[in-house]
Amino acid sequence: MKELKGYNDYVEIVKRYMSQYGRMRGTAESMRMRAKTIREELSKDFDIAAPISKYGDQVGGGSPELNAVEAAADRRAKKAKMAAWYDAQADAIEHRLKLVDHALSCLGDREQYLLRGYYFERKTWVELAVDLYISESWARKTGGRAVKTMATIIFGEDAVPEQMAFHFAAL
């Protein structure tokens, strides 16, 4: 991830997580399925037969190419590494989703309703405002403040502008 320099960077990341929430969940599930498929293939392809041959009394070797057994073992290791990579990617995505879920659960009911409606259900601010009997601008402002609160919950002190941060002094 790029280095985040300002408060708006964190807010934009949260907005992106919210708007791509369903896609991220689907991607994580697909990666888990790919990893599972690869591991199933590995469990079936465990029989590697070594060819037996003799070419006189001279010691062979010096060939940079892999023999059949080594090539099969190499393919197997690459597949295992790929399955682990898919799992790691799915873990990272699922971690982001858990952070979003947690931050969303820390908000009030009205803020949750606005953000779920706007980002997950793809409703407009006008539709959400009508549902809550508030103006569109109030719905938009409340949603914006809620996203900023989520950024603070997810990213901590780094996400809070200096003028908004709480500084405690020991007296």
trRosetta pair geometry for C-beta under 8 A, 3 or more apart (Angstrom, degrees):
i j d omega theta_ij theta_ji phi_ij phi_ji
1 4 7.7 -9 139 -38 111 95
4 9 4.1 172 -151 115 91 139
4 10 6.0 76 -178 -60 147 76
4 13 7.3 -51 -99 -28 133 137
4 155 7.8 -60 80 -148 164 150
4 158 7.1 91 88 149 123 122
5 9 6.0 107 43 -21 59 148
6 9 5.1 116 61 -6 66 100
6 10 7.9 -132 105 1 46 84
7 10 6.0 -58 -164 34 40 108
7 11 6.5 35 146 -16 72 108
7 151 7.7 97 -172 127 73 148
7 159 6.4 90 -135 -177 68 52
7 160 7.0 9 -113 -167 111 12
7 161 4.4 -37 -55 -62 147 88
8 11 5.3 -53 -144 40 41 113
8 12 6.0 44 155 -22 71 104
9 12 5.8 -55 -148 36 28 111
9 13 6.5 31 152 -22 62 104
10 13 5.6 -50 -150 31 33 113
10 14 6.6 32 152 -17 64 103
10 151 4.2 108 134 -167 105 120
10 154 7.7 171 -173 77 104 107
10 155 4.9 -102 -141 25 128 161
10 158 7.1 151 -73 112 141 88
10 159 3.8 -166 154 -125 170 98
11 14 5.8 -54 -153 35 33 110
11 15 6.4 35 149 -19 65 105
11 147 5.8 78 -156 131 89 107
11 148 5.7 -17 -105 -95 115 67
11 151 4.9 -61 -84 -56 56 155
11 159 7.7 129 -48 -166 65 105
12 15 5.5 -51 -147 36 34 114
12 16 6.3 36 153 -20 66 104
13 16 5.7 -55 -150 36 32 111
13 17 6.4 34 151 -20 65 103
13 151 7.4 110 61 -119 93 99
13 155 7.8 87 69 -54 136 133
14 17 5.6 -50 -147 35 34 113
14 18 6.3 33 153 -18 65 106
14 100 7.6 150 -148 -110 76 90
14 103 7.6 -94 -136 111 121 161
14 147 5.4 153 105 -170 127 86
14 150 5.0 137 -160 103 144 113
14 151 4.7 -111 -23 -75 142 81
14 154 6.3 164 -93 25 107 147
15 18 5.7 -56 -148 38 30 111
15 19 6.1 21 158 -13 66 110
15 119 7.9 -151 -153 -102 58 126
15 147 6.0 26 -71 -156 83 142
16 19 6.0 -57 -139 42 29 104
16 20 5.9 -1 168 8 66 116
17 20 6.5 -75 -138 54 20 90
17 21 6.5 57 154 -76 60 77
17 24 7.2 -7 -149 -21 65 159
17 96 6.0 -139 -128 166 122 111
17 97 7.9 -174 -172 -90 106 48
17 99 7.9 -53 -172 85 161 104
17 100 5.1 -160 143 -80 126 130
18 21 5.8 -13 -156 -39 30 113
18 100 6.6 170 -79 -148 66 128
18 115 6.5 -85 -147 -176 142 103
18 119 3.9 -51 155 -153 104 160
18 120 7.6 -87 -177 -48 80 75
18 147 7.3 -88 -10 -116 152 103
18 150 7.9 69 -58 108 123 166
19 119 5.4 -106 -80 -145 52 94
20 23 4.7 -60 -169 51 79 116
20 24 5.3 86 128 -32 91 99
21 24 5.9 -58 -147 34 25 110
21 25 6.5 24 156 -18 62 105
21 97 6.9 110 -149 -122 80 91
21 100 6.5 -154 -109 126 110 161
21 119 6.6 78 -1 143 125 112
21 120 6.2 -40 61 -95 140 87
22 25 5.7 -53 -150 34 32 111
22 26 6.4 30 153 -16 65 107
22 120 7.1 122 -42 -139 104 74
23 26 5.7 -56 -149 39 32 112
23 27 6.2 35 152 -22 66 106
24 27 5.6 -51 -146 35 32 113
24 28 6.4 34 155 -20 64 103
24 93 5.3 -171 -177 -167 93 109
24 96 6.7 -87 179 88 149 122
24 97 6.0 178 115 -70 123 106
25 28 5.9 -54 -151 34 30 111
25 29 6.5 28 152 -16 64 107
25 93 7.9 176 -86 147 29 115
25 97 6.2 96 -81 -110 81 150
26 29 5.7 -56 -148 38 32 110
26 30 6.3 33 154 -20 66 106
27 30 5.7 -54 -147 36 31 112
27 31 6.3 30 155 -18 65 106
27 90 8.0 -165 124 -106 72 70
27 93 6.0 -140 92 -138 107 166
28 31 5.8 -56 -149 36 30 110
28 32 6.5 32 152 -19 64 104
28 89 7.9 -160 -113 122 63 76
28 90 4.5 107 -155 -146 73 78
28 93 4.2 -155 -76 94 105 129
28 94 5.1 119 -150 -57 151 84
28 97 7.1 -78 -17 -11 155 140
29 32 5.7 -53 -150 35 33 112
29 33 6.4 32 152 -19 65 105
29 90 7.8 122 -51 -135 17 118
30 33 5.6 -55 -149 36 33 111
30 34 6.4 35 152 -20 66 103
31 34 5.6 -48 -146 34 34 113
31 35 6.4 35 155 -18 65 104
31 86 4.4 -175 -174 -172 87 87
31 87 7.4 175 142 -73 103 25
31 89 5.2 -124 -152 87 158 109
31 90 4.0 -167 92 -63 122 101
31 93 7.4 127 25 21 143 138
32 35 5.8 -55 -149 37 31 111
32 36 6.3 32 152 -20 65 107
32 86 7.3 172 -76 143 23 105
32 87 7.2 71 -108 -106 62 64
32 90 4.9 111 -56 -134 80 164
33 36 5.6 -54 -147 37 32 113
33 37 6.3 35 154 -21 65 105
34 37 5.7 -54 -148 35 31 112
34 38 6.4 30 154 -18 65 105
34 83 7.8 -162 123 -115 76 62
34 86 4.9 -138 87 -138 110 156
35 38 5.8 -54 -149 36 31 111
35 39 6.4 29 154 -17 65 107
35 83 4.4 105 -149 -158 75 74
35 84 7.6 117 -135 -52 117 18
35 86 3.9 -165 -62 89 98 124
35 87 4.8 99 -124 -53 164 83
35 90 7.1 -97 -6 -2 137 138
36 39 5.8 -56 -148 38 31 109
36 40 6.4 33 152 -21 65 104
37 40 5.7 -53 -149 34 31 112
37 41 6.5 33 151 -19 64 103
38 41 5.6 -52 -152 34 33 113
38 42 6.4 34 150 -20 65 105
38 79 5.3 -173 -170 180 107 93
38 80 7.7 170 143 -88 116 31
38 82 5.9 -147 -136 93 162 104
38 83 4.1 -156 90 -76 131 103
38 86 7.3 142 13 18 138 143
39 42 5.4 -51 -147 36 35 114
39 43 6.5 36 153 -22 65 102
39 80 8.0 73 -98 -115 70 66
39 83 5.3 109 -53 -144 84 155
40 43 5.8 -53 -149 33 33 110
40 44 6.7 26 154 -14 64 107
41 44 6.0 -63 -152 39 32 106
41 45 6.0 4 161 1 69 117
41 79 6.7 -104 90 -174 119 148
42 45 6.2 -69 -133 50 28 95
42 46 7.3 61 162 -67 59 82
42 76 6.3 107 -130 -150 95 86
42 79 5.7 175 -73 111 106 128
42 80 6.2 84 -105 -74 155 84
42 83 7.4 -73 -14 -24 137 150
43 46 6.7 -19 -164 -34 31 113
45 72 8.0 -146 159 -169 111 106
45 76 7.0 -157 106 -97 113 103
48 68 7.9 174 -173 131 96 86
48 69 5.5 108 150 -133 120 74
48 72 4.5 163 -124 106 124 147
48 73 6.7 24 -109 -57 177 77
48 76 7.9 -85 -55 -32 135 141
49 69 7.9 -116 95 -87 28 93
50 68 7.5 158 -127 78 47 103
50 69 4.7 3 -100 -66 85 137
51 67 7.7 -130 39 172 105 117
51 68 6.1 74 -5 35 110 137
51 69 7.9 -145 13 -33 72 98
55 58 6.8 -51 105 57 93 92
55 60 6.3 76 47 -66 128 118
60 63 7.7 -15 163 -4 98 111
66 70 3.8 -135 -164 99 102 114
66 71 4.3 142 106 -61 123 76
66 74 6.1 -62 -126 -9 172 140
67 70 5.1 87 49 16 69 105
67 71 6.9 -133 95 -8 30 94
68 71 5.8 -56 -142 37 27 111
68 72 6.3 26 158 -18 63 107
69 72 5.9 -56 -149 37 29 109
69 73 6.3 27 153 -16 64 108
70 73 5.7 -55 -145 39 32 111
70 74 6.2 36 153 -23 65 106
71 74 5.6 -52 -146 35 30 114
71 75 6.5 32 153 -19 64 103
72 75 5.8 -50 -148 35 32 111
72 76 6.3 35 152 -21 63 107
73 76 5.5 -54 -148 37 32 116
73 77 6.3 34 153 -20 65 104
74 77 5.8 -52 -147 35 30 110
74 78 6.4 30 153 -17 63 106
75 78 5.7 -56 -149 37 31 111
75 79 6.4 31 152 -19 65 105
76 79 5.8 -53 -148 35 30 111
76 80 6.4 30 153 -18 64 106
77 80 5.7 -53 -147 37 32 111
77 81 6.3 33 152 -19 64 106
78 81 5.6 -54 -147 37 32 113
78 82 6.3 35 152 -22 64 105
79 82 5.5 -53 -147 35 32 113
79 83 6.5 35 153 -20 65 102
80 83 5.7 -50 -149 33 33 112
80 84 6.5 33 151 -17 63 105
81 84 5.7 -54 -150 38 33 112
81 85 6.4 37 150 -23 65 104
82 85 5.5 -50 -147 33 34 114
82 86 6.5 36 153 -19 65 101
83 86 5.8 -51 -150 35 32 111
83 87 6.5 32 151 -17 63 106
84 87 5.6 -54 -149 38 33 113
84 88 6.3 35 152 -21 66 105
85 88 5.7 -53 -147 35 31 112
85 89 6.4 31 154 -18 65 105
86 89 5.8 -54 -148 37 31 110
86 90 6.3 30 154 -17 65 107
87 90 5.7 -56 -146 39 31 111
87 91 6.3 37 152 -24 65 104
88 91 5.5 -50 -148 32 31 115
88 92 6.6 32 153 -20 63 103
89 92 5.8 -53 -151 33 32 111
89 93 6.5 28 153 -14 65 106
90 93 5.8 -56 -147 39 32 109
90 94 6.0 30 156 -17 67 110
91 94 5.8 -59 -143 41 27 109
91 95 6.2 34 155 -25 63 105
92 95 5.7 -52 -150 30 29 115
92 96 6.8 30 152 -17 61 102
93 96 5.7 -53 -155 34 34 111
93 97 6.5 33 149 -18 66 105
94 97 5.4 -51 -146 37 37 114
94 98 6.3 40 153 -22 66 102
95 98 5.7 -52 -149 34 32 112
95 99 6.6 35 151 -20 63 103
96 99 5.6 -53 -152 33 33 113
96 100 6.5 33 151 -17 65 104
97 100 5.6 -52 -149 36 34 112
97 101 6.3 37 151 -20 66 105
98 101 5.5 -51 -144 37 33 114
98 102 6.2 34 155 -20 66 106
99 102 5.8 -54 -146 37 29 111
99 103 6.2 26 157 -16 65 108
99 154 4.9 79 165 -128 118 98
100 103 5.9 -57 -144 40 28 108
100 104 6.1 29 157 -20 64 110
100 150 7.4 29 -136 -172 61 128
100 154 7.3 12 -78 -90 50 131
101 104 5.8 -58 -147 38 26 111
101 105 6.3 25 156 -19 63 109
102 105 5.8 -58 -149 36 29 110
102 106 6.7 31 152 -24 63 105
102 153 7.1 -159 114 148 92 125
103 106 5.7 -54 -155 28 34 114
103 107 7.4 40 149 -28 61 98
103 149 7.6 156 -177 117 99 76
103 150 4.0 89 152 -144 131 82
103 153 4.0 151 -119 87 93 132
103 154 5.1 -35 -62 -52 143 90
104 107 6.0 -49 -163 17 39 114
104 112 5.9 95 176 -120 86 90
104 115 6.5 -144 -127 93 102 140
104 116 7.4 92 -164 -63 133 91
104 150 6.7 18 -68 -109 57 123
105 112 7.7 46 -102 -101 31 130
106 149 7.6 -149 102 144 109 111
106 150 7.9 149 59 -102 109 64
106 153 5.5 163 51 -113 153 155
107 111 3.9 -109 172 91 124 125
107 112 5.0 157 88 -56 112 79
107 115 7.2 72 65 12 168 137
107 146 5.4 46 -132 -148 142 105
107 149 6.4 118 -95 96 96 136
107 150 7.1 -31 -52 -66 120 91
108 111 4.9 89 56 13 78 103
108 112 6.8 -142 95 -6 38 90
109 112 5.7 -58 -147 38 29 112
109 113 6.2 31 156 -22 65 106
110 113 5.7 -53 -148 34 29 112
110 114 6.5 28 154 -18 63 106
110 132 6.6 87 -142 -136 97 140
110 142 6.7 -55 132 169 112 144
111 114 5.8 -54 -148 36 32 111
111 115 6.2 20 159 -10 67 109
111 142 6.3 -135 -98 161 76 97
111 143 7.4 152 -145 -102 69 44
111 145 7.6 -92 -115 88 121 89
111 146 3.8 163 -161 -104 113 131
111 149 7.4 -9 -174 48 158 141
112 115 6.2 -62 -143 43 27 102
112 116 5.8 23 162 -15 67 113
112 146 7.9 -164 -55 -157 36 143
113 116 6.1 -58 -139 42 23 106
113 117 6.0 22 161 -18 61 115
113 128 7.3 151 132 -155 90 106
113 131 7.6 -142 159 110 126 130
113 132 6.9 135 106 -74 138 120
114 117 5.9 -63 -147 40 22 110
114 118 6.1 10 163 -11 64 113
114 128 5.5 96 -125 171 68 144
114 132 7.5 -23 -72 -29 92 151
114 139 6.0 -179 -126 -164 122 84
114 142 5.9 156 -29 104 172 108
114 143 4.6 -134 145 -83 128 92
114 146 6.4 145 74 14 121 156
115 118 6.0 -57 -136 42 28 103
115 119 5.6 -7 177 12 68 116
115 120 7.9 59 133 -3 64 97
115 143 6.1 149 -74 -140 70 87
115 146 5.5 -129 -49 117 121 139
115 147 7.0 151 -107 -68 120 78
115 150 7.8 111 -122 -39 162 144
116 119 6.9 -67 -124 53 18 86
116 120 4.9 -29 -164 31 60 126
116 121 6.5 48 142 -7 71 104
117 120 7.2 -18 -58 53 9 83
117 121 5.0 -41 -142 48 44 122
117 123 4.4 -38 169 41 93 129
117 127 7.3 -152 168 100 126 103
117 128 4.7 137 106 -97 147 115
117 131 7.4 -162 -112 39 162 153
118 121 7.6 35 -2 54 12 80
118 122 7.7 33 -179 -117 30 19
118 123 6.1 -78 -86 66 41 77
118 124 7.8 38 -118 -152 78 13
118 125 6.6 23 -102 -77 118 67
118 128 6.3 -39 -58 -37 87 152
118 143 5.9 48 -2 -137 158 146
119 122 7.8 -7 172 -71 12 49
123 127 4.4 -115 -177 82 106 132
123 128 5.4 121 113 -51 126 91
124 127 4.8 101 54 4 78 99
124 128 7.1 -148 94 0 43 87
125 128 5.7 -58 -148 42 34 110
125 129 6.0 40 153 -25 68 107
125 136 5.1 89 121 -159 105 86
125 139 4.8 155 -171 101 89 120
125 140 4.9 17 -148 -70 153 86
125 143 7.0 -112 -113 3 105 148
126 129 5.7 -54 -145 35 28 113
126 130 6.5 30 155 -20 63 104
126 136 5.0 -18 -91 -100 64 119
126 139 7.9 174 -76 53 20 149
127 130 5.9 -54 -151 33 29 111
127 131 6.6 32 151 -20 63 105
128 131 5.6 -52 -151 33 35 115
128 132 6.4 11 158 -1 67 111
128 139 5.2 143 98 -164 105 143
128 143 7.9 68 102 -60 157 129
129 132 6.2 -71 -146 49 29 96
129 133 8.0 -135 164 41 58 3
129 134 5.1 -104 -152 80 78 73
129 135 5.9 -33 -163 139 135 16
129 136 4.6 -106 -18 -85 163 49
129 138 6.9 114 -125 63 110 87
129 139 4.0 -114 -77 -24 89 141
130 133 7.5 27 -171 -74 30 39
132 139 6.7 140 49 -95 131 107
134 138 4.5 -104 163 86 115 130
134 139 5.6 141 92 -55 114 85
134 142 7.7 27 120 -3 160 142
135 138 4.5 94 58 7 84 103
135 139 7.0 -146 95 -5 45 85
136 139 5.6 -56 -150 36 33 112
136 140 6.2 33 153 -20 67 107
137 140 5.6 -52 -145 37 33 113
137 141 6.2 32 155 -18 66 107
138 141 5.8 -53 -142 39 31 109
138 142 6.1 31 157 -18 65 108
139 142 5.9 -56 -144 39 27 110
139 143 6.2 29 155 -19 62 109
140 143 5.8 -57 -149 38 27 112
140 144 6.3 29 152 -21 63 107
141 144 5.6 -53 -147 35 31 114
141 145 6.4 30 155 -16 65 104
142 145 5.8 -52 -147 37 31 109
142 146 6.3 34 151 -22 63 107
143 146 5.5 -55 -148 35 31 114
143 147 6.5 33 154 -20 65 102
144 147 5.8 -52 -150 32 32 110
144 148 6.6 31 151 -16 63 105
145 148 5.6 -55 -152 37 35 113
145 149 6.4 39 149 -22 67 103
146 149 5.5 -50 -149 34 34 114
146 150 6.5 37 150 -20 64 102
147 150 5.5 -50 -150 34 34 114
147 151 6.5 40 149 -24 64 100
148 151 5.5 -47 -150 30 35 115
148 152 6.7 35 150 -17 63 102
149 152 5.7 -54 -154 35 34 112
149 153 6.4 33 149 -18 66 105
150 153 5.5 -54 -147 37 35 111
150 154 6.0 27 158 -14 70 109
151 154 6.0 -58 -141 42 27 105
151 155 5.7 -19 176 22 66 115
151 159 4.4 -167 145 -179 93 140
152 155 7.0 -71 -121 56 18 79
152 156 7.1 47 -175 -126 53 8
152 159 5.1 -156 -91 90 46 119
152 160 5.5 53 -114 -67 105 95
154 159 7.2 73 69 -36 78 160
155 158 5.3 -88 152 69 104 100
155 159 3.7 107 78 -41 119 122
156 159 6.4 120 63 12 35 98
157 160 5.8 -60 -154 29 44 111
157 165 6.4 57 -154 -131 88 119
160 164 5.1 -126 -177 90 94 103
160 165 4.6 123 114 -83 123 80
161 164 4.8 72 62 16 84 105
161 165 7.1 -141 92 -28 38 86
162 165 5.8 -44 -144 11 31 117
